Amino acid sequence: MKTALSIAGSDSCGGAGIQADIKTITLNGVYAMSAITALTAQNTTGVCAVYEVSPEFLGHQIDAVFEDIRPDAVKIGMVSSSALIEMIAERLTFYKADNIVVDPVMVATSGARLIAEDAVQALKENLLPIAKVITPNIPEAQVLAEMKITDRNSMSCAAEVIDRRYSAAVLVKGGHSISDATDILCRNGIFTTFEGKRINNPNTHGTGCTLSSAIAANLAKGYSIEQAVEKAKEYISGALSAMLDLGKGSGPMDHAFDYNGQFRN
């Protein structure tokens, strides 16, 4: 069995973060492992409290995984401090980790910054250069490319800027009222468009975590980047289309919508 490590925060309501990553990786037929960057007290209506682990303890978690069950892929989610980012980059470089997927969670849909400026800089300097795939949404791509995105053409331009800057495949995720859920991948200057139809489901908590984890799982299984993205988009569309409705806010998707295993192969 192939293996994947998620490095991210814990979501106590189970819709995003480590919990969503483990569900997604497992339902895509890969053995899931975790290194937790922070504990959160949160539900579908918001985050109540955050308790960040120390960089040393995060390093011990990563060491424990790599020294026993080496991951075939690594997914990195939200990491809020520069010290934690630097620890992740140092340990993954030490172990020569394969198939690193970075979901650069920096900016909320509203445009509000979610992590400190020094952490954004650490992300750019330490994590993105070792990534195989980077999966920014439009607000995050605007920060990384240092340009405004208003349509598909500017999505492509931003993806190309980030691709050149970090030598990684870049999937700029649509939505945010720009492209009706169509994503654009730039890999070595070559573009692939993944058409998507917006699913009328208000319960979208954890979509970014889920997509990047599914990509990592597919890379672990040996798929090309383009195939990994295509299969991941099919999976997340199915999870949204199941119309799970839990909680008082923006609820989670049904990660186990296909329990019998269409996506396990």
Accessible surface in RSA format (square Angstrom, percent):
REM  Atomic radii and reference values for relative SASA: ProtOr
REM  Chains: A
REM  Algorithm: Lee & Richards
REM  Probe-radius: 1.40
REM  Slices: 20
REM RES _ NUM      All-atoms   Total-Side   Main-Chain    Non-polar    All polar
REM                ABS   REL    ABS   REL    ABS   REL    ABS   REL    ABS   REL
RES MET A   1   163.72  84.8  80.55  53.3  83.17 198.0  85.10  72.4  78.62 104.2
RES LYS A   2    99.70  48.6  97.68  59.9   2.02   4.8  45.65  41.1  54.05  57.6
RES THR A   3    13.11   9.3  13.11  13.3   0.00   0.0  12.94  17.4   0.17   0.3
RES ALA A   4     0.12   0.1   0.12   0.2   0.00   0.0   0.12   0.2   0.00   0.0
RES LEU A   5     0.01   0.0   0.00   0.0   0.01   0.0   0.00   0.0   0.01   0.0
RES SER A   6     0.00   0.0   0.00   0.0   0.00   0.0   0.00   0.0   0.00   0.0
RES ILE A   7     0.00   0.0   0.00   0.0   0.00   0.0   0.00   0.0   0.00   0.0
RES ALA A   8     2.66   2.4   2.66   4.1   0.00   0.0   2.66   3.7   0.00   0.0
RES GLY A   9    14.73  18.2   0.00   N/A  14.73  18.2  12.08  33.1   2.65   5.9
RES SER A  10    15.02  12.7  14.26  19.0   0.75   1.7   1.54   3.3  13.48  18.9
RES ASP A  11     1.41   1.0   1.37   1.4   0.04   0.1   1.37   3.2   0.04   0.0
RES SER A  12    75.00  63.4  37.88  50.6  37.12  85.5  40.67  86.6  34.33  48.1
RES CYS A  13    44.54  33.7  14.31  16.0  30.23  71.0  22.28  56.5  22.26  24.0
RES GLY A  14     9.98  12.3   0.00   N/A   9.98  12.3   9.97  27.4   0.00   0.0
RES GLY A  15     0.00   0.0   0.00   N/A   0.00   0.0   0.00   0.0   0.00   0.0
RES ALA A  16    13.05  12.0  13.05  20.1   0.00   0.0  13.05  18.4   0.00   0.0
RES GLY A  17    11.96  14.7   0.00   N/A  11.96  14.7  11.34  31.1   0.62   1.4
RES ILE A  18     7.68   4.4   7.68   5.7   0.00   0.0   7.68   5.5   0.00   0.0
RES GLN A  19    53.52  29.9  50.62  37.0   2.90   6.9  29.27  62.3  24.25  18.4
RES ALA A  20     0.00   0.0   0.00   0.0   0.00   0.0   0.00   0.0   0.00   0.0
RES ASP A  21     0.06   0.0   0.06   0.1   0.00   0.0   0.00   0.0   0.06   0.1
RES ILE A  22    66.62  37.9  66.62  49.6   0.00   0.0  66.62  48.0   0.00   0.0
RES LYS A  23    84.03  41.0  80.83  49.6   3.20   7.6  55.79  50.2  28.24  30.1
RES THR A  24     0.00   0.0   0.00   0.0   0.00   0.0   0.00   0.0   0.00   0.0
RES ILE A  25     0.01   0.0   0.01   0.0   0.00   0.0   0.01   0.0   0.00   0.0
RES THR A  26    59.68  42.4  58.59  59.4   1.09   2.6  49.81  66.9   9.87  14.9
RES LEU A  27    24.21  13.5  22.51  16.1   1.70   4.3  22.51  15.8   1.70   4.6
RES ASN A  28     0.31   0.2   0.31   0.3   0.00   0.0   0.00   0.0   0.31   0.3
RES GLY A  29    13.56  16.7   0.00   N/A  13.56  16.7   2.48   6.8  11.08  24.8
RES VAL A  30     3.15   2.1   0.00   0.0   3.15   7.6   0.03   0.0   3.12   8.5
RES TYR A  31   106.60  49.8 103.29  58.8   3.31   8.6  64.29  48.3  42.31  52.2
RES ALA A  32    18.46  17.0   1.45   2.2  17.01  38.7   1.45   2.0  17.01  45.1
RES MET A  33    19.82  10.3  12.63   8.4   7.19  17.1  16.81  14.3   3.01   4.0
RES SER A  34    36.90  31.2  21.65  28.9  15.25  35.1   0.14   0.3  36.76  51.5
RES ALA A  35     0.00   0.0   0.00   0.0   0.00   0.0   0.00   0.0   0.00   0.0
RES ILE A  36    44.56  25.4  44.56  33.2   0.00   0.0  44.56  32.1   0.00   0.0
RES THR A  37     2.87   2.0   2.87   2.9   0.00   0.0   0.89   1.2   1.98   3.0
RES ALA A  38    10.32   9.5  10.32  15.9   0.00   0.0  10.32  14.5   0.00   0.0
RES LEU A  39    90.84  50.6  89.99  64.4   0.85   2.1  90.02  63.2   0.81   2.2
RES THR A  40    24.51  17.4  14.96  15.2   9.55  22.8  16.72  22.5   7.79  11.8
RES ALA A  41    47.79  43.9  42.60  65.7   5.19  11.8  45.93  64.7   1.85   4.9
RES GLN A  42    31.17  17.4  21.78  15.9   9.39  22.4   1.53   3.3  29.64  22.5
RES ASN A  43    69.69  48.1  67.03  64.8   2.66   6.4  22.13  53.3  47.56  46.0
RES THR A  44    22.94  16.3  10.47  10.6  12.47  29.7   8.49  11.4  14.45  21.8
RES THR A  45    93.06  66.2  55.17  55.9  37.89  90.3  43.46  58.4  49.60  75.0
RES GLY A  46    34.53  42.6   0.00   N/A  34.53  42.6  33.38  91.6   1.15   2.6
RES VAL A  47    89.10  58.6  54.80  49.6  34.30  82.7  55.03  47.8  34.07  92.4
RES CYS A  48   101.96  77.1  63.06  70.3  38.90  91.4  28.71  72.7  73.25  79.0
RES ALA A  49    57.93  53.3  48.77  75.3   9.17  20.9  57.63  81.2   0.30   0.8
RES VAL A  50    92.25  60.7  57.87  52.4  34.37  82.8  59.02  51.3  33.23  90.1
RES TYR A  51   157.79  73.7 155.55  88.5   2.25   5.8 108.72  81.7  49.07  60.5
RES GLU A  52    71.46  41.0  50.36  38.1  21.10  50.2  19.15  37.0  52.31  42.7
RES VAL A  53    19.80  13.0  13.65  12.4   6.15  14.8  17.18  14.9   2.62   7.1
RES SER A  54    53.26  45.0  41.72  55.7  11.53  26.6  38.25  81.5  15.00  21.0
RES PRO A  55    34.42  25.1  34.42  31.4   0.00   0.0  34.42  28.4   0.00   0.0
RES GLU A  56   109.44  62.8 105.57  79.9   3.87   9.2  56.98 110.2  52.46  42.8
RES PHE A  57   111.81  55.9 111.16  68.9   0.65   1.7 111.54  67.6   0.27   0.8
RES LEU A  58     0.00   0.0   0.00   0.0   0.00   0.0   0.00   0.0   0.00   0.0
RES GLY A  59     3.71   4.6   0.00   N/A   3.71   4.6   3.71  10.2   0.00   0.0
RES HIS A  60   118.02  64.5 113.05  78.6   4.97  12.7  79.23  81.7  38.79  45.1
RES GLN A  61    31.82  17.8  25.57  18.7   6.25  14.9  20.03  42.6  11.79   8.9
RES ILE A  62     0.00   0.0   0.00   0.0   0.00   0.0   0.00   0.0   0.00   0.0
RES ASP A  63    28.36  19.9  28.36  28.2   0.00   0.0   7.82  18.4  20.54  20.5
RES ALA A  64    64.43  59.2  48.68  75.1  15.76  35.8  56.50  79.6   7.93  21.0
RES VAL A  65    20.08  13.2  15.31  13.9   4.76  11.5  20.08  17.4   0.00   0.0
RES PHE A  66    15.00   7.5   0.30   0.2  14.70  38.3   0.30   0.2  14.70  42.1
RES GLU A  67   129.71  74.5  89.20  67.5  40.51  96.5  38.50  74.5  91.21  74.5
RES ASP A  68   118.19  82.8  88.56  88.1  29.63  70.1  21.33  50.2  96.86  96.6
RES ILE A  69    71.47  40.7  68.19  50.8   3.27   7.9  71.42  51.4   0.05   0.1
RES ARG A  70   103.83  43.6  88.86  45.3  14.98  35.7  57.51  78.6  46.32  28.1
RES PRO A  71     1.58   1.2   0.00   0.0   1.58   5.8   0.00   0.0   1.58   9.8
RES ASP A  72    44.89  31.4  41.85  41.7   3.04   7.2   7.03  16.6  37.85  37.8
RES ALA A  73     0.00   0.0   0.00   0.0   0.00   0.0   0.00   0.0   0.00   0.0
RES VAL A  74     0.34   0.2   0.34   0.3   0.00   0.0   0.34   0.3   0.00   0.0
RES LYS A  75     0.90   0.4   0.90   0.6   0.00   0.0   0.77   0.7   0.13   0.1
RES ILE A  76     0.48   0.3   0.48   0.4   0.00   0.0   0.48   0.3   0.00   0.0
RES GLY A  77     7.76   9.6   0.00   N/A   7.76   9.6   2.98   8.2   4.78  10.7
RES MET A  78    75.00  38.8  67.17  44.5   7.83  18.7  43.69  37.1  31.31  41.5
RES VAL A  79     6.50   4.3   1.48   1.3   5.02  12.1   1.82   1.6   4.68  12.7
RES SER A  80    40.30  34.1  31.08  41.5   9.22  21.2  24.87  53.0  15.43  21.6
RES SER A  81    28.81  24.3  25.81  34.4   3.00   6.9  27.83  59.3   0.98   1.4
RES SER A  82    24.22  20.5  23.37  31.2   0.85   2.0   4.13   8.8  20.09  28.1
RES ALA A  83    47.11  43.3  41.46  64.0   5.65  12.8  43.81  61.7   3.30   8.7
RES LEU A  84     0.78   0.4   0.78   0.6   0.00   0.0   0.78   0.5   0.00   0.0
RES ILE A  85     0.11   0.1   0.11   0.1   0.00   0.0   0.11   0.1   0.00   0.0
RES GLU A  86    86.74  49.8  82.20  62.2   4.54  10.8  24.78  47.9  61.96  50.6
RES MET A  87    45.85  23.7  41.70  27.6   4.15   9.9  42.75  36.3   3.10   4.1
RES ILE A  88     0.00   0.0   0.00   0.0   0.00   0.0   0.00   0.0   0.00   0.0
RES ALA A  89     8.31   7.6   7.96  12.3   0.35   0.8   8.21  11.6   0.10   0.3
RES GLU A  90    87.83  50.4  78.83  59.6   9.00  21.4  58.17 112.5  29.66  24.2
RES ARG A  91    39.03  16.4  39.03  19.9   0.00   0.0   5.19   7.1  33.84  20.5
RES LEU A  92     1.54   0.9   0.00   0.0   1.54   3.9   0.00   0.0   1.54   4.2
RES THR A  93    82.18  58.5  69.93  70.9  12.25  29.2  70.29  94.4  11.89  18.0
RES PHE A  94   122.15  61.1 100.68  62.4  21.47  55.9 109.59  66.4  12.57  36.0
RES TYR A  95    31.41  14.7  23.15  13.2   8.27  21.5  26.35  19.8   5.06   6.2
RES LYS A  96   161.58  78.8 148.83  91.3  12.75  30.4 113.43 102.1  48.15  51.3
RES ALA A  97    18.66  17.2   0.12   0.2  18.54  42.2   0.22   0.3  18.44  48.8
RES ASP A  98    70.27  49.2  65.94  65.6   4.33  10.2  17.14  40.3  53.14  53.0
RES ASN A  99    31.43  21.7  23.81  23.0   7.62  18.3   0.00   0.0  31.43  30.4
RES ILE A 100     6.69   3.8   5.89   4.4   0.80   1.9   5.89   4.2   0.80   2.2
RES VAL A 101     0.00   0.0   0.00   0.0   0.00   0.0   0.00   0.0   0.00   0.0
RES VAL A 102     0.81   0.5   0.81   0.7   0.00   0.0   0.81   0.7   0.00   0.0
RES ASP A 103     4.34   3.0   3.81   3.8   0.53   1.3   0.00   0.0   4.34   4.3
RES PRO A 104     0.90   0.7   0.00   0.0   0.90   3.3   0.90   0.7   0.00   0.0
RES VAL A 105    34.26  22.5  29.96  27.1   4.30  10.4  29.96  26.0   4.30  11.7
RES MET A 106     0.00   0.0   0.00   0.0   0.00   0.0   0.00   0.0   0.00   0.0
RES VAL A 107     9.15   6.0   6.14   5.6   3.02   7.3   6.14   5.3   3.02   8.2
RES ALA A 108    27.92  25.7  22.57  34.8   5.35  12.2  27.92  39.3   0.00   0.0
RES THR A 109   105.60  75.1  85.46  86.6  20.14  48.0  56.64  76.1  48.96  74.0
RES SER A 110   100.50  84.9  54.23  72.4  46.27 106.6  58.86 125.3  41.64  58.3
RES GLY A 111    46.40  57.2   0.00   N/A  46.40  57.2  22.81  62.6  23.58  52.8
RES ALA A 112    55.81  51.3  44.12  68.1  11.68  26.6  54.60  76.9   1.21   3.2
RES ARG A 113   111.72  46.9  81.85  41.7  29.86  71.1  35.30  48.2  76.42  46.3
RES LEU A 114    79.59  44.3  56.56  40.5  23.03  57.9  59.80  42.0  19.79  53.3
RES ILE A 115    10.49   6.0   1.99   1.5   8.50  20.5   8.21   5.9   2.29   6.2
RES ALA A 116    57.50  52.9  41.81  64.5  15.68  35.7  53.18  74.9   4.32  11.4
RES GLU A 117   107.89  61.9 101.35  76.7   6.54  15.6  65.56 126.8  42.33  34.6
RES ASP A 118    85.12  59.6  74.08  73.7  11.04  26.1  45.53 107.2  39.59  39.5
RES ALA A 119     0.07   0.1   0.07   0.1   0.00   0.0   0.07   0.1   0.00   0.0
RES VAL A 120     0.79   0.5   0.79   0.7   0.00   0.0   0.79   0.7   0.00   0.0
RES GLN A 121    80.07  44.8  80.07  58.5   0.00   0.0  33.76  71.9  46.31  35.1
RES ALA A 122     5.54   5.1   2.62   4.0   2.92   6.6   5.04   7.1   0.50   1.3
RES LEU A 123     9.79   5.5   9.79   7.0   0.00   0.0   9.79   6.9   0.00   0.0
RES LYS A 124    34.96  17.1  32.14  19.7   2.81   6.7  13.11  11.8  21.85  23.3
RES GLU A 125   111.28  63.9  85.08  64.4  26.19  62.4  34.68  67.1  76.60  62.5
RES ASN A 126    44.12  30.4  37.11  35.9   7.01  16.9   3.83   9.2  40.29  38.9
RES LEU A 127     0.08   0.0   0.08   0.1   0.00   0.0   0.08   0.1   0.00   0.0
RES LEU A 128     0.00   0.0   0.00   0.0   0.00   0.0   0.00   0.0   0.00   0.0
RES PRO A 129    68.91  50.2  43.74  39.9  25.17  91.5  44.72  36.9  24.19 150.4
RES ILE A 130    54.48  31.0  34.95  26.0  19.53  47.1  42.20  30.4  12.28  33.3
RES ALA A 131     8.44   7.8   0.00   0.0   8.44  19.2   0.25   0.4   8.19  21.7
RES LYS A 132    82.89  40.4  74.49  45.7   8.40  20.0  43.20  38.9  39.69  42.3
RES VAL A 133     0.00   0.0   0.00   0.0   0.00   0.0   0.00   0.0   0.00   0.0
RES ILE A 134     0.00   0.0   0.00   0.0   0.00   0.0   0.00   0.0   0.00   0.0
RES THR A 135     0.29   0.2   0.29   0.3   0.00   0.0   0.29   0.4   0.00   0.0
RES PRO A 136     0.00   0.0   0.00   0.0   0.00   0.0   0.00   0.0   0.00   0.0
RES ASN A 137    23.78  16.4  23.78  23.0   0.00   0.0   4.19  10.1  19.60  18.9
RES ILE A 138     5.97   3.4   5.97   4.5   0.00   0.0   5.97   4.3   0.00   0.0
RES PRO A 139    14.10  10.3  12.50  11.4   1.60   5.8  12.78  10.5   1.33   8.2
RES GLU A 140     4.83   2.8   4.83   3.7   0.00   0.0   0.00   0.0   4.83   3.9
RES ALA A 141     0.00   0.0   0.00   0.0   0.00   0.0   0.00   0.0   0.00   0.0
RES GLN A 142    42.44  23.7  37.93  27.7   4.51  10.7  10.08  21.5  32.37  24.5
RES VAL A 143    31.19  20.5  22.66  20.5   8.53  20.6  29.51  25.6   1.68   4.6
RES LEU A 144     0.00   0.0   0.00   0.0   0.00   0.0   0.00   0.0   0.00   0.0
RES ALA A 145     6.72   6.2   0.00   0.0   6.72  15.3   0.00   0.0   6.72  17.8
RES GLU A 146   125.23  71.9  89.57  67.8  35.66  84.9  38.67  74.8  86.56  70.7
RES MET A 147    59.38  30.8  43.71  28.9  15.67  37.3  49.64  42.2   9.74  12.9
RES LYS A 148   149.69  73.0 132.94  81.6  16.74  39.9  86.00  77.4  63.69  67.8
RES ILE A 149     4.88   2.8   0.00   0.0   4.88  11.8   0.00   0.0   4.88  13.2
RES THR A 150    89.91  63.9  66.29  67.2  23.62  56.3  52.92  71.1  36.99  55.9
RES ASP A 151    68.33  47.9  66.74  66.4   1.59   3.8  29.85  70.2  38.48  38.4
RES ARG A 152   100.04  42.0  97.34  49.6   2.70   6.4  44.30  60.5  55.74  33.8
RES ASN A 153   107.94  74.4  99.62  96.3   8.32  20.0  30.35  73.0  77.59  75.0
RES SER A 154    13.59  11.5  12.96  17.3   0.63   1.5  13.59  28.9   0.00   0.0
RES MET A 155     0.01   0.0   0.01   0.0   0.00   0.0   0.00   0.0   0.01   0.0
RES SER A 156    26.16  22.1  26.16  34.9   0.00   0.0  13.27  28.3  12.89  18.1
RES CYS A 157    52.67  39.8  49.51  55.2   3.16   7.4  11.59  29.4  41.08  44.3
RES ALA A 158     0.00   0.0   0.00   0.0   0.00   0.0   0.00   0.0   0.00   0.0
RES ALA A 159     0.00   0.0   0.00   0.0   0.00   0.0   0.00   0.0   0.00   0.0
RES GLU A 160    58.14  33.4  58.14  44.0   0.00   0.0   0.97   1.9  57.17  46.7
RES VAL A 161    31.40  20.7  30.26  27.4   1.14   2.7  30.27  26.3   1.13   3.1
RES ILE A 162     0.00   0.0   0.00   0.0   0.00   0.0   0.00   0.0   0.00   0.0
RES ASP A 163     7.19   5.0   5.95   5.9   1.24   2.9   0.32   0.7   6.87   6.9
RES ARG A 164   160.10  67.2 132.56  67.6  27.54  65.6  70.25  96.0  89.84  54.5
RES ARG A 165   112.49  47.2  78.20  39.9  34.29  81.6  40.30  55.1  72.19  43.8
RES TYR A 166    19.44   9.1  13.13   7.5   6.31  16.4  12.99   9.8   6.45   7.9
RES SER A 167   101.43  85.7  68.27  91.1  33.16  76.4  42.91  91.4  58.52  82.0
RES ALA A 168     4.89   4.5   0.00   0.0   4.89  11.1   4.89   6.9   0.00   0.0
RES ALA A 169     5.17   4.8   0.37   0.6   4.80  10.9   0.37   0.5   4.80  12.7
RES VAL A 170     0.00   0.0   0.00   0.0   0.00   0.0   0.00   0.0   0.00   0.0
RES LEU A 171     0.00   0.0   0.00   0.0   0.00   0.0   0.00   0.0   0.00   0.0
RES VAL A 172     0.00   0.0   0.00   0.0   0.00   0.0   0.00   0.0   0.00   0.0
RES LYS A 173    23.97  11.7  23.97  14.7   0.00   0.0  17.63  15.9   6.34   6.8
RES GLY A 174    10.82  13.3   0.00   N/A  10.82  13.3   0.27   0.7  10.55  23.6
RES GLY A 175     8.76  10.8   0.00   N/A   8.76  10.8   8.76  24.1   0.00   0.0
RES HIS A 176    61.10  33.4  31.07  21.6  30.03  76.8  42.00  43.3  19.09  22.2
RES SER A 177   112.11  94.7  73.80  98.5  38.31  88.3  44.23  94.2  67.88  95.1
RES ILE A 178    48.65  27.7  18.30  13.6  30.36  73.2  21.78  15.7  26.87  72.9
RES SER A 179     6.47   5.5   0.06   0.1   6.41  14.8   6.47  13.8   0.00   0.0
RES ASP A 180    73.64  51.6  69.20  68.9   4.44  10.5  30.30  71.3  43.34  43.2
RES ALA A 181    29.54  27.2  25.00  38.6   4.54  10.3  28.13  39.6   1.40   3.7
RES THR A 182     1.28   0.9   1.28   1.3   0.00   0.0   0.15   0.2   1.13   1.7
RES ASP A 183     6.50   4.6   6.50   6.5   0.00   0.0   0.00   0.0   6.50   6.5
RES ILE A 184     4.40   2.5   4.40   3.3   0.00   0.0   4.40   3.2   0.00   0.0
RES LEU A 185     0.70   0.4   0.70   0.5   0.00   0.0   0.70   0.5   0.00   0.0
RES CYS A 186     0.00   0.0   0.00   0.0   0.00   0.0   0.00   0.0   0.00   0.0
RES ARG A 187    84.01  35.3  82.88  42.3   1.12   2.7  13.70  18.7  70.31  42.6
RES ASN A 188   125.14  86.3  95.50  92.3  29.64  71.4  31.39  75.5  93.75  90.6
RES GLY A 189    35.33  43.6   0.00   N/A  35.33  43.6  16.53  45.3  18.80  42.1
RES ILE A 190   125.72  71.5 121.10  90.2   4.62  11.1 124.26  89.5   1.46   4.0
RES PHE A 191    84.00  42.0  58.70  36.4  25.30  65.8  58.77  35.6  25.23  72.2
RES THR A 192    44.53  31.7  39.73  40.3   4.80  11.4  32.76  44.0  11.77  17.8
RES THR A 193    63.33  45.0  39.48  40.0  23.85  56.8  17.44  23.4  45.88  69.4
RES PHE A 194    21.02  10.5  16.95  10.5   4.07  10.6  21.02  12.7   0.00   0.0
RES GLU A 195   118.12  67.8  92.40  69.9  25.73  61.3  61.49 118.9  56.64  46.2
RES GLY A 196    21.80  26.9   0.00   N/A  21.80  26.9  14.73  40.4   7.07  15.8
RES LYS A 197   177.57  86.6 160.59  98.5  16.98  40.4 104.92  94.4  72.65  77.4
RES ARG A 198   116.17  48.8 100.24  51.1  15.93  37.9  55.98  76.5  60.19  36.5
RES ILE A 199    46.03  26.2  28.91  21.5  17.12  41.3  32.35  23.3  13.68  37.1
RES ASN A 200   141.17  97.4 123.14 119.0  18.04  43.4  38.48  92.6 102.69  99.3
RES ASN A 201    10.26   7.1   2.15   2.1   8.11  19.5   0.80   1.9   9.46   9.1
RES PRO A 202   105.45  76.9  85.54  78.0  19.91  72.4  97.92  80.8   7.54  46.9
RES ASN A 203     9.88   6.8   9.88   9.5   0.00   0.0   0.05   0.1   9.83   9.5
RES THR A 204    58.37  41.5  53.02  53.8   5.35  12.8  28.65  38.5  29.72  44.9
RES HIS A 205    40.07  21.9  34.11  23.7   5.96  15.3  23.26  24.0  16.81  19.6
RES GLY A 206    11.40  14.1   0.00   N/A  11.40  14.1   4.16  11.4   7.24  16.2
RES THR A 207    41.24  29.3  39.66  40.2   1.58   3.8  14.27  19.2  26.97  40.8
RES GLY A 208    20.53  25.3   0.00   N/A  20.53  25.3  15.06  41.3   5.47  12.3
RES CYS A 209    24.60  18.6  23.96  26.7   0.64   1.5   0.00   0.0  24.60  26.5
RES THR A 210     0.00   0.0   0.00   0.0   0.00   0.0   0.00   0.0   0.00   0.0
RES LEU A 211     8.88   4.9   8.87   6.3   0.01   0.0   8.88   6.2   0.00   0.0
RES SER A 212     0.31   0.3   0.14   0.2   0.17   0.4   0.14   0.3   0.17   0.2
RES SER A 213     0.00   0.0   0.00   0.0   0.00   0.0   0.00   0.0   0.00   0.0
RES ALA A 214     0.05   0.0   0.05   0.1   0.00   0.0   0.05   0.1   0.00   0.0
RES ILE A 215     0.00   0.0   0.00   0.0   0.00   0.0   0.00   0.0   0.00   0.0
RES ALA A 216     0.00   0.0   0.00   0.0   0.00   0.0   0.00   0.0   0.00   0.0
RES ALA A 217     0.00   0.0   0.00   0.0   0.00   0.0   0.00   0.0   0.00   0.0
RES ASN A 218     0.00   0.0   0.00   0.0   0.00   0.0   0.00   0.0   0.00   0.0
RES LEU A 219     6.55   3.6   1.24   0.9   5.31  13.4   1.24   0.9   5.31  14.3
RES ALA A 220     5.57   5.1   0.00   0.0   5.57  12.7   0.13   0.2   5.44  14.4
RES LYS A 221    44.07  21.5  17.41  10.7  26.66  63.5  18.03  16.2  26.04  27.7
RES GLY A 222    65.13  80.3   0.00   N/A  65.13  80.3  33.72  92.5  31.41  70.3
RES TYR A 223    67.37  31.5  58.45  33.3   8.93  23.2  37.45  28.1  29.93  36.9
RES SER A 224    46.74  39.5  32.84  43.8  13.89  32.0  40.63  86.5   6.11   8.6
RES ILE A 225     6.41   3.6   5.67   4.2   0.74   1.8   5.67   4.1   0.74   2.0
RES GLU A 226    50.93  29.2  49.78  37.7   1.15   2.7  32.45  62.8  18.49  15.1
RES GLN A 227    89.20  49.9  87.94  64.3   1.25   3.0  24.77  52.7  64.42  48.9
RES ALA A 228     0.00   0.0   0.00   0.0   0.00   0.0   0.00   0.0   0.00   0.0
RES VAL A 229     0.00   0.0   0.00   0.0   0.00   0.0   0.00   0.0   0.00   0.0
RES GLU A 230    91.33  52.4  90.46  68.4   0.87   2.1  17.00  32.9  74.33  60.7
RES LYS A 231    40.59  19.8  40.59  24.9   0.00   0.0  17.17  15.5  23.42  24.9
RES ALA A 232     0.00   0.0   0.00   0.0   0.00   0.0   0.00   0.0   0.00   0.0
RES LYS A 233    28.68  14.0  27.90  17.1   0.78   1.9  15.14  13.6  13.54  14.4
RES GLU A 234    86.70  49.8  76.59  57.9  10.11  24.1  37.46  72.5  49.24  40.2
RES TYR A 235     1.39   0.6   1.39   0.8   0.00   0.0   1.39   1.0   0.00   0.0
RES ILE A 236    18.49  10.5  18.49  13.8   0.00   0.0  18.49  13.3   0.00   0.0
RES SER A 237    47.42  40.1  46.87  62.5   0.55   1.3  21.77  46.4  25.65  35.9
RES GLY A 238    17.74  21.9   0.00   N/A  17.74  21.9  15.41  42.3   2.33   5.2
RES ALA A 239     0.37   0.3   0.00   0.0   0.37   0.8   0.00   0.0   0.37   1.0
RES LEU A 240    24.53  13.7  24.53  17.6   0.00   0.0  24.53  17.2   0.00   0.0
RES SER A 241    62.79  53.1  45.15  60.3  17.64  40.6  31.00  66.0  31.79  44.5
RES ALA A 242    45.88  42.2  10.61  16.4  35.28  80.2  23.15  32.6  22.73  60.2
RES MET A 243    96.66  50.1  79.39  52.5  17.27  41.1  68.03  57.8  28.63  37.9
RES LEU A 244    54.78  30.5  48.73  34.9   6.05  15.2  53.81  37.8   0.97   2.6
RES ASP A 245   112.71  78.9  87.99  87.6  24.71  58.4  27.15  63.9  85.56  85.3
RES LEU A 246    96.69  53.8  93.97  67.2   2.72   6.8  96.65  67.9   0.04   0.1
RES GLY A 247    56.45  69.6   0.00   N/A  56.45  69.6  24.36  66.8  32.10  71.9
RES LYS A 248   201.25  98.2 160.02  98.2  41.23  98.2 110.76  99.7  90.48  96.4
RES GLY A 249    30.48  37.6   0.00   N/A  30.48  37.6  18.31  50.3  12.17  27.3
RES SER A 250    48.54  41.0  39.25  52.4   9.28  21.4  39.01  83.1   9.52  13.3
RES GLY A 251     0.00   0.0   0.00   N/A   0.00   0.0   0.00   0.0   0.00   0.0
RES PRO A 252    12.10   8.8  12.07  11.0   0.03   0.1  12.07  10.0   0.03   0.2
RES MET A 253     4.95   2.6   0.00   0.0   4.95  11.8   1.03   0.9   3.92   5.2
RES ASP A 254    40.61  28.4  39.47  39.3   1.14   2.7   1.95   4.6  38.66  38.6
RES HIS A 255     5.99   3.3   3.23   2.2   2.76   7.1   1.81   1.9   4.17   4.9
RES ALA A 256    47.05  43.3  37.56  58.0   9.49  21.6  37.56  52.9   9.49  25.1
RES PHE A 257    60.96  30.5  27.68  17.1  33.28  86.6  31.89  19.3  29.07  83.2
RES ASP A 258    27.59  19.3  23.47  23.4   4.12   9.7   5.94  14.0  21.66  21.6
RES TYR A 259   172.85  80.7 159.46  90.7  13.39  34.8 111.15  83.5  61.70  76.1
RES ASN A 260   151.09 104.2 115.06 111.2  36.04  86.8  33.84  81.4 117.26 113.3
RES GLY A 261     9.05  11.2   0.00   N/A   9.05  11.2   2.28   6.3   6.77  15.2
RES GLN A 262   128.65  71.9 100.86  73.7  27.79  66.2  44.30  94.3  84.36  64.0
RES PHE A 263    11.01   5.5  10.98   6.8   0.03   0.1  10.98   6.7   0.03   0.1
RES ARG A 264    97.12  40.8  87.56  44.6   9.56  22.8  20.45  27.9  76.67  46.5
RES ASN A 265   125.92  86.8 109.77 106.1  16.16  38.9  47.90 115.3  78.03  75.4
END  Absolute sums over single chains surface
CHAIN  1 A    11238.3       8816.0       2422.3       6130.5       5107.8
END  Absolute sums over all chains
TOTAL         11238.3       8816.0       2422.3       6130.5       5107.8
